Amino acid sequence: MRLAGKTAIVTGAGAGIGRATAELFAREGAEVVIAELDADKGRAVETAIRESGGAALFIQTDVSDEDAMARMTEAAMARFGKIDILYNNAGGSTLNDGKLTDVSNDEFWLKMRVDLFGTWLGCRLVIPHMIEAGGGAIVNATSVNAIVGLNRSAYTAAKGGIISLTRALAVQYAEHRIRVNGIAPGGTLTERVQERLSGAGRVSAPPSDHLLGLSDPDDIAYAVLYLASDEARTTTGHIMVVDSGMTIH
Ligand SMILES: NC(=O)c1ccc[n+]([C@@H]2O[C@H](COP(=O)([O-])OP(=O)(O)OC[C@H]3O[C@@H](n4cnc5c(N)ncnc54)[C@H](O)[C@@H]3O)[C@@H](O)[C@H]2O)c1
């Protein structure tokens, strides 16, 4: 029960790493707000957590929509009275991304809106409540794509912005006991990634540069749990890489 008594918002919690993290947070005693665009997926996670004895609230949310994010934050406050943890997880690369000269400007703005602006909005809306409560923990989802040069230009630009924003906010809000960290997964076997590896998308070979094999969503969730918990009380501005050794060689 490492998060007993805490309230956590997880964006994009309907699938993949977000779902694994929301379910882990709930098992560790947190009340979890599932801020998810896809209503079927969001409700399914809410039901699964409640059936396991946990506390969950699904709120249909597009993280790139300021009004929707404001409504979600207010609904979380109305139900639970505080927000201790925010995991800005929603996002991910698409198969329309690639080398700069092959990628449309629309793809660039999509990644800026969902990954970077979604994270910006989450922080802007939740930090005032954390200040009022005397502290909190934010974890932002970035990627190994923002650490080593890889082939997704729009996604890489957005995730790089998230790393820089994470460090700036860690400095700006330390005086309010708000910690801001990033999680940088390598290839992680979510359903979306599994689909690509099975040949449904352009990517069909598992990357051999992951020395211990690809991560499961739970492997990332456990790292996020640490960053979100009081065990990390002096860890801030840190980008935790969980990539099976991919970026070290
Ligand atoms: N899976 C990987 O290999 C990997 C690697 C590095 C980083 N990441 C990052 O981890 C995060 C989660 O990735 P994943 O693979 O679990 O993704 P996923 O596609 O499995 O799940 C993403 C969830 O977010 C929801 N979502 C999408 N757009 C949204 C929006 N605008 N508002 C609210 N919800 C929205 C989707 O409906 C889905 O439920 C992303 O930020 C991704 O960039 C993933």
The ligand as a MOL file (V3000), in Angstrom:
LIG
                    3D

  0  0  0     0  0            999 V3000
M  V30 BEGIN CTAB
M  V30 COUNTS 44 48 0 0 0
M  V30 BEGIN ATOM
M  V30 1 N 4.8560 1.4780 -25.7770 0
M  V30 2 C 6.0740 1.9150 -25.9800 0
M  V30 3 O 6.9170 1.1860 -26.5460 0
M  V30 4 C 6.4880 3.2870 -25.4940 0
M  V30 5 C 7.8490 3.6390 -25.5720 0
M  V30 6 C 8.2500 4.8980 -25.1370 0
M  V30 7 C 7.3140 5.8030 -24.6480 0
M  V30 8 N 6.0070 5.4270 -24.5890 0 CHG=1
M  V30 9 C 5.0650 6.4480 -24.0980 0
M  V30 10 O 4.2580 5.9170 -23.0540 0
M  V30 11 C 2.9470 6.5050 -23.1340 0
M  V30 12 C 1.9120 5.3940 -23.2290 0
M  V30 13 O 2.1730 4.6250 -24.3910 0
M  V30 14 P 1.4060 3.2410 -24.6770 0
M  V30 15 O 2.2560 2.4890 -25.6120 0
M  V30 16 O 0.9730 2.6460 -23.4100 0 CHG=-1
M  V30 17 O 0.1420 3.8130 -25.4990 0
M  V30 18 P -1.2270 3.0580 -25.9200 0
M  V30 19 O -1.5150 3.4980 -27.3170 0
M  V30 20 O -1.1720 1.6110 -25.6030 0
M  V30 21 O -2.2970 3.7390 -24.9330 0
M  V30 22 C -2.5090 5.1100 -24.9930 0
M  V30 23 C -3.8520 5.4390 -24.3760 0
M  V30 24 O -4.0220 6.8650 -24.4490 0
M  V30 25 C -5.3110 7.1550 -24.9640 0
M  V30 26 N -5.2740 8.4500 -25.6450 0
M  V30 27 C -4.7950 8.7300 -26.8860 0
M  V30 28 N -4.9500 10.0240 -27.1670 0
M  V30 29 C -5.5290 10.5880 -26.0740 0
M  V30 30 C -5.9490 11.9130 -25.7710 0
M  V30 31 N -5.8160 12.9180 -26.6630 0
M  V30 32 N -6.4870 12.1380 -24.5530 0
M  V30 33 C -6.6420 11.1270 -23.6480 0
M  V30 34 N -6.2900 9.8590 -23.9090 0
M  V30 35 C -5.7250 9.5950 -25.1000 0
M  V30 36 C -5.6160 6.0070 -25.9110 0
M  V30 37 O -7.0130 5.8790 -26.1430 0
M  V30 38 C -5.0280 4.8130 -25.1390 0
M  V30 39 O -5.9560 4.2720 -24.2400 0
M  V30 40 C 2.9550 7.4420 -24.3470 0
M  V30 41 O 3.2000 8.7580 -23.9340 0
M  V30 42 C 4.1050 6.9120 -25.1840 0
M  V30 43 O 4.6800 7.9030 -25.9970 0
M  V30 44 C 5.5670 4.2110 -25.0090 0
M  V30 END ATOM
M  V30 BEGIN BOND
M  V30 1 1 1 2
M  V30 2 2 2 3
M  V30 3 1 2 4
M  V30 4 1 4 5
M  V30 5 2 4 44
M  V30 6 2 5 6
M  V30 7 1 6 7
M  V30 8 2 7 8
M  V30 9 1 8 9
M  V30 10 1 8 44
M  V30 11 1 9 10
M  V30 12 1 9 42
M  V30 13 1 10 11
M  V30 14 1 11 12
M  V30 15 1 11 40
M  V30 16 1 12 13
M  V30 17 1 13 14
M  V30 18 2 14 15
M  V30 19 1 14 16
M  V30 20 1 14 17
M  V30 21 1 17 18
M  V30 22 2 18 19
M  V30 23 1 18 20
M  V30 24 1 18 21
M  V30 25 1 21 22
M  V30 26 1 22 23
M  V30 27 1 23 24
M  V30 28 1 23 38
M  V30 29 1 24 25
M  V30 30 1 25 26
M  V30 31 1 25 36
M  V30 32 1 26 27
M  V30 33 1 26 35
M  V30 34 2 27 28
M  V30 35 1 28 29
M  V30 36 1 29 30
M  V30 37 2 29 35
M  V30 38 1 30 31
M  V30 39 2 30 32
M  V30 40 1 32 33
M  V30 41 2 33 34
M  V30 42 1 34 35
M  V30 43 1 36 37
M  V30 44 1 36 38
M  V30 45 1 38 39
M  V30 46 1 40 41
M  V30 47 1 40 42
M  V30 48 1 42 43
M  V30 END BOND
M  V30 END CTAB
M  END
